Amino acid sequence: MLVGLKQLAQKEALTTALRKIKHTKNRQISQSFSHTYLVGAVIVLILSPIALLTDRKPLKS
């Protein structure tokens, strides 16, 4: 009976640890996607004025 109680306590500890690991992993993945989109937005914002200056002028005939 004592072994059964120890195993039940181990199961609870493992379940709690796995839940924390899953939560931490999901939070870190969300943060990295947020950072990726932020970097992309900054690049687009910086390069947009340059793109406006690269239009070709029509050839005069």
C-alpha positions as CSV (number, residue, x, y, z in Angstrom):
1,M,0.0,0.0,0.0
2,L,2.9,2.3,0.8
3,V,4.4,1.7,-2.7
4,G,1.0,2.6,-4.3
5,L,0.9,5.9,-2.4
6,K,4.5,6.7,-3.5
7,Q,3.6,6.0,-7.1
8,L,0.6,8.2,-6.9
9,A,2.7,11.0,-5.5
10,Q,5.2,10.5,-8.3
11,K,2.5,10.6,-10.9
12,E,1.2,13.9,-9.5
13,A,4.7,15.4,-9.5
14,L,5.3,14.3,-13.1
15,T,2.0,15.6,-14.2
16,T,2.7,19.0,-12.6
17,A,6.2,19.2,-14.1
18,L,4.9,18.3,-17.6
19,R,2.2,20.9,-17.4
20,K,4.8,23.6,-16.4
21,I,7.1,22.5,-19.2
22,K,4.3,22.6,-21.8
23,H,3.2,26.1,-20.6
24,T,6.8,27.4,-20.7
25,K,7.4,25.9,-24.2
26,N,4.1,27.4,-25.6
27,R,5.0,30.8,-24.1
28,Q,8.5,30.8,-25.6
29,I,7.1,29.8,-29.0
30,S,4.6,32.6,-28.9
31,Q,7.3,35.1,-28.0
32,S,9.5,34.0,-30.8
33,F,6.8,34.4,-33.3
34,S,6.0,37.8,-32.0
35,H,9.6,38.8,-32.3
36,T,9.8,37.5,-35.8
37,Y,6.7,39.5,-36.9
38,L,8.1,42.6,-35.2
39,V,11.4,42.3,-37.0
40,G,9.6,41.8,-40.3
41,A,7.4,44.9,-39.7
42,V,10.5,47.0,-38.8
43,I,12.3,45.9,-42.0
44,V,9.2,46.7,-44.1
45,L,8.8,50.1,-42.4
46,I,12.5,51.0,-43.0
47,L,12.6,49.8,-46.6
48,S,9.2,51.2,-47.8
49,P,10.5,54.8,-48.5
50,I,13.4,53.3,-50.4
51,A,11.0,51.3,-52.5
52,L,9.2,54.5,-53.5
53,L,12.4,55.9,-54.8
54,T,13.1,53.0,-57.1
55,D,10.2,53.4,-59.5
56,R,11.3,53.6,-63.1
57,K,10.6,56.8,-65.0
58,P,8.8,56.4,-68.3
59,L,11.1,56.7,-71.4
60,K,10.7,59.9,-73.4
61,S,10.3,59.1,-77.1
